Each structure stands twice: as structure tokens, then as C-alpha cells.
Amino acid sequence: MAHAVIKLEEDNFSIPEGYRRHARGYSRVPFIDHSTSAAAVHMAHQIVQLEPGGYLEQCVLAYEKSLYVLEGELDLMMDGRTYRMGPGDYALILVGSAHALRSNSGTRARWMEMIAPQPLAKAVGQDTFFVGDFDWPEKVARFDKGDARTRFVGHFEDAQLPPPGNLQMDGYTGDGARLISQKMMVDRNFGSAHMTMFVVEFAEGGGGSHHTHPFEESYYFVSGMADCVFEGKEYIVEPGTLCWTGVGAKHAIYTRGSEPLRFIETQTPQPPARQAFRFDSEWRKMRERYPD
């Protein structure tokens, strides 16, 4: 099966292997990686949390990592620059970029992470390198987008979503998805070489019809209810659920009820510049005229 539907369970948070000596109060729930699905070969997706006073030592990764803050506050260091991050903030950690994390605000911090290329299995090799403590400054401030040195961090808010319409993004413009609003966060323009991450909202009656594509996708649902069809199987999806589709897995997502549906979507590899999606609806006339 090249799809997964996983509900976040609080009891499933644990300290990842190899992290215990380098972190405190740090835990995560791995939704998708090579250990959870043989069909997942491009991405890893997880929910991570830091307890008050928790930290992750400075480390360097042989993969990209994007994060989106769901609740609480955390301090993020990337290549010596520090930022206070809160709900709606997002960041991209580049391959080979030293970074560290801590929770210094007295509240638990929780965020979504997508990693690409997928981290190696331990038997294959090492791709996470802890390089020692980071000397945090006395005060860590919110990032300032007016400062040209501020890179690879951003903030999402509702006002950034355009009015609902047809799907328009790199690699596709058409009516395969209707009543959709999108806000791109991480992509090529932002600095990523491997992934995209963006907010999707469908208005009442909207949705994305059946389609496939040559990359993996994940959808972390944050509000509203959805009727989803993955490889012919039907699901009712609620907030706190992660859905994943593999390369070539046919799927569709529709709103359920009157409340708008919102999720954080990720893709890897990055979609091609054109023909990124194959919607069934757009090939209907060809199927009817030239049946098997």
C-alpha cells in the first residue's frame, strides 16, 4: 500500500535512538519513514515536542528539514543566528547547516517536521552528527523579516491566504482542485533543494479530485473534517491526523461539512516545472474516445 492514515496518539512520543545523550525533554512521533512503510522512500514526517527546559544539542544533518510550529514557543539556532519561534512560524534547515533547539519559555513546544531526503537506516550509514553544545545568548528575540540577514524562517497567518479558486502552483494550473486557497512556505524560492511545504484550505464544497503524481505527499490536518479516498479506500479524517501518499498512489480529498478544511502539505521530491499532476477528470475525454 502506498498510502497511510495515522492519528496522533499522545502515548506514542518517545526519544529517538541515538538522541538520549544529546537532548533533554525531547521526543517525537515518527509518522512516516522507511521503518513505517516500505513504500516511503523519499520523506520522513514526524511530530516533535520539547518540554519546558528541554533542548537538542547542536547538530549537523545530511538532509533538509522543514518545521512548522503548532503550539508553544521554542528557540531555534541556525548557523549561529538565533530566533524565538511561535505558532504559525516555519523554518528550513539546510543540508550541512548547524542547528540547535531549546524550550526556554516555560511552556511545552510542539511542531511538525518533514525531512528529505529520507534519513538513512542505521545499517546504511550515519547522517546525523551532534557537534557539541551551543552557547545560547542571554536573550533570544523574534525573527525580524526586515533584517536582510534573516533567512530560512517565516510566519504564516490567515490573511496570507488568497480567496478560494482553482489550483495554481508550480507544475500545474487547472480545475482539478476547486475552492482551494494556498500559501507556499518552503520551496525553491525559499531556498529548498528537496521539498515544498505549504498551507492548503478548501472552502465548503471544495476539494481535490482523483489524481496521481511522481512524488510523495503528506497532509497534516489542523482544522475541519475531510472525506478522503486513497487508492480506492475511503476515510473520514479529523484534525491531528497525518495522511501520506506515495508516488503514483491515486487519491482525492474533499471537505466534509460546512467548516473550511485546512492542512499543512509537504512534497518531495519537488514537483517538476510542468505536468506535475495527472487528474482523472482531465483525461476523461481521451478515455471515452480511445478506450482499451
C-alpha positions in Angstrom: 0.0 0.0 0.0 1.4 3.4 -1.0 -0.6 5.4 1.5 -1.1 5.9 5.2 -3.6 7.5 7.5 -2.3 8.0 11.1 -3.9 9.7 14.1 -1.5 11.4 16.5 -1.5 9.4 19.8 0.0 11.2 22.8 1.3 7.9 24.2 3.5 7.4 21.1 6.0 10.1 21.8 9.5 8.7 22.5 13.1 9.7 22.5 14.7 8.6 19.2 17.6 6.2 19.1 20.9 8.0 19.5 19.4 11.2 20.9 19.3 10.4 24.6 22.9 11.7 25.3 22.3 14.8 23.3 18.9 16.0 24.3 16.6 16.6 27.3 12.8 16.7 27.2 12.9 16.0 23.5 10.6 13.4 22.0 8.8 12.7 18.7 6.2 10.5 17.0 7.5 9.2 13.6 4.5 9.1 11.2 6.3 8.1 8.0 9.8 6.8 7.2 11.5 3.7 5.9 10.6 1.9 9.2 6.8 2.5 9.0 6.2 1.9 5.2 8.3 0.2 2.6 6.7 2.4 0.0 8.1 5.6 1.7 11.4 6.2 0.1 11.7 10.0 -0.2 10.4 11.6 3.0 10.2 11.2 6.8 7.5 13.0 8.6 7.1 13.4 12.4 5.6 15.5 15.2 8.3 16.7 17.7 8.0 18.2 21.1 10.2 19.8 23.8 9.2 20.0 27.4 9.9 23.2 29.3 13.6 23.5 29.9 14.2 20.9 27.2 16.9 21.1 24.5 18.5 19.5 21.5 22.3 19.9 21.2 23.9 21.5 18.2 23.8 19.1 15.2 24.5 18.9 11.5 22.4 16.9 9.1 23.0 15.3 5.7 19.4 16.1 4.8 17.0 19.0 4.7 14.5 19.6 7.5 11.4 21.9 7.5 9.4 22.6 10.6 6.1 24.3 11.3 5.3 25.3 14.9 1.9 24.0 16.1 1.9 25.2 19.8 4.2 26.8 22.4 7.5 28.6 21.8 10.9 27.3 21.0 14.3 28.9 20.4 16.0 27.9 17.1 19.7 28.4 16.2 20.8 28.1 12.6 24.4 28.7 11.7 25.0 30.9 14.8 21.8 33.1 14.4 19.0 32.6 17.0 15.3 33.0 16.7 12.3 32.8 19.0 9.6 30.7 17.2 5.9 30.5 17.9 2.7 29.1 16.4 2.5 29.7 12.7 6.2 30.1 12.3 8.2 27.9 10.0 11.8 27.3 9.1 14.0 25.4 6.7 17.3 23.8 7.9 19.6 23.2 5.0 21.9 20.2 4.4 25.1 20.8 6.5 23.7 23.7 8.5 24.4 23.5 12.2 21.3 24.0 14.3 20.1 23.6 17.9 16.8 23.8 19.7 15.6 24.7 23.2 12.4 25.4 25.1 13.0 28.4 27.3 9.6 30.0 27.7 8.1 27.7 30.4 5.7 26.0 28.1 5.9 22.9 26.0 6.7 23.4 22.3 5.3 21.1 19.6 6.0 21.3 15.9 5.7 19.3 12.6 8.8 18.2 10.8 9.3 17.0 7.3 12.7 15.6 6.3 14.1 15.0 2.8 16.0 13.1 1.5 14.7 10.4 3.9 17.3 9.8 6.7 19.3 6.7 6.3 18.6 3.4 8.2 21.3 2.9 10.8 22.7 -0.1 8.9 23.2 2.0 5.8 25.2 4.9 7.3 25.3 8.0 9.5 23.6 11.2 8.5 23.0 13.0 11.9 26.1 14.5 13.6 26.0 16.0 17.1 28.8 18.6 17.3 28.6 19.8 20.9 26.8 22.4 23.0 25.7 25.8 21.7 26.4 28.9 23.9 22.9 30.5 23.7 22.8 34.3 24.1 21.2 35.8 27.2 18.1 36.9 25.1 16.6 35.3 22.0 14.2 37.6 20.1 11.6 37.0 17.5 13.0 37.0 14.0 12.9 40.2 12.0 12.0 39.8 8.3 13.0 43.4 7.9 16.6 42.3 8.5 18.3 41.1 5.3 20.3 38.6 7.3 17.2 36.8 8.4 16.9 33.8 6.1 15.0 30.5 6.0 12.4 31.4 8.6 8.9 32.8 8.1 5.4 33.2 9.6 2.0 32.2 8.3 -1.2 34.0 9.2 -4.7 33.7 7.8 -4.6 37.0 5.9 -1.9 35.5 3.6 -4.5 33.0 2.1 -6.0 34.2 -1.2 -9.7 33.9 -2.0 -10.7 30.3 -2.9 -10.3 29.4 -6.6 -8.8 26.7 -8.8 -5.4 25.2 -8.1 -2.4 27.2 -9.3 1.1 26.3 -8.4 4.5 25.3 -9.9 3.8 22.3 -12.2 0.0 22.8 -12.5 -2.7 25.3 -13.3 -6.2 23.9 -13.8 -9.5 22.9 -12.3 -8.5 19.5 -10.8 -8.9 21.2 -7.4 -11.6 23.7 -6.7 -12.4 26.3 -4.0 -8.8 26.0 -2.8 -6.6 28.6 -1.1 -2.8 28.1 -0.7 0.1 29.8 0.9 3.5 28.5 -0.1 6.0 28.5 2.8 9.0 26.3 1.8 10.0 25.8 -1.9 12.8 26.6 -4.3 12.4 30.3 -3.9 12.7 29.9 -0.2 15.9 28.0 -0.5 15.0 24.4 -0.5 16.5 21.9 -2.9 14.4 18.9 -1.9 10.9 19.8 -0.6 7.9 22.0 -0.5 5.7 22.9 2.5 2.5 25.0 2.2 -0.9 25.7 3.8 -4.0 24.4 2.0 -7.5 25.4 2.8 -10.6 24.2 1.0 -13.8 26.2 1.3 -17.1 24.4 1.9 -17.8 22.2 -1.1 -14.2 22.3 -2.3 -11.7 19.6 -2.8 -9.0 18.0 -5.0 -10.4 15.3 -7.3 -8.7 12.0 -8.1 -5.1 12.3 -9.3 -1.6 10.9 -9.1 1.9 12.5 -9.2 5.6 11.5 -9.4 6.4 12.5 -5.8 5.4 11.7 -2.2 3.0 14.0 -0.3 1.9 14.4 3.3 -1.1 16.2 4.7 -1.3 17.1 8.4 -4.9 18.2 9.2 -5.2 21.1 11.6 -8.9 22.1 11.3 -12.2 21.0 9.7 -13.2 17.5 8.6 -12.3 15.7 5.3 -13.6 12.9 3.2 -10.5 11.2 1.7 -10.0 8.4 -0.8 -6.6 6.9 -1.0 -6.1 4.1 -3.5 -9.8 3.3 -3.5 -10.2 3.2 0.3 -12.4 5.8 1.9 -11.6 7.6 5.2 -13.2 10.3 7.3 -10.2 12.4 8.5 -10.2 14.8 11.5 -7.6 17.3 12.9 -4.5 15.7 14.3 -4.3 13.1 11.5 -1.4 12.7 9.1 -2.1 11.3 5.7 0.6 10.3 3.3 0.6 9.2 -0.4 3.4 7.6 -2.3 4.5 8.0 -5.9 1.6 7.0 -8.2 -0.9 6.5 -5.4 -4.3 7.8 -6.6 -6.1 10.0 -4.1 -8.7 12.6 -3.6 -9.5 15.0 -0.7 -12.9 16.8 -0.2 -14.4 18.9 2.6 -16.9 17.3 4.9 -19.5 19.6 6.4 -19.6 23.3 6.3 -16.4 24.2 8.1 -13.4 25.0 5.9 -10.8 22.3 5.7 -7.1 23.2 6.4 -3.9 21.1 6.4 -0.2 21.6 6.1 1.0 19.8 3.0 4.5 18.7 2.0 6.0 17.2 -1.1 9.3 15.6 -2.0 11.0 15.4 -4.5 10.0 18.9 -5.5 7.3 18.9 -8.3 8.6 19.3 -11.9 8.1 22.6 -13.7 5.1 21.1 -15.6 2.9 18.0 -15.8 3.3 17.6 -12.0 -0.3 16.2 -11.6 -2.4 13.8 -13.6 -6.1 14.4 -12.7 -8.5 11.8 -13.9 -11.0 14.5 -14.9 -8.6 16.0 -17.4 -8.1 12.6 -19.2 -11.8 11.7 -19.3 -12.4 12.6 -22.9 -9.4 10.6 -24.0 -10.6 7.6 -22.1 -14.0 7.9 -23.6 -12.8 8.3 -27.2 -10.0 5.8 -27.1 -11.0 3.0 -24.6 -8.8 0.0 -24.0 
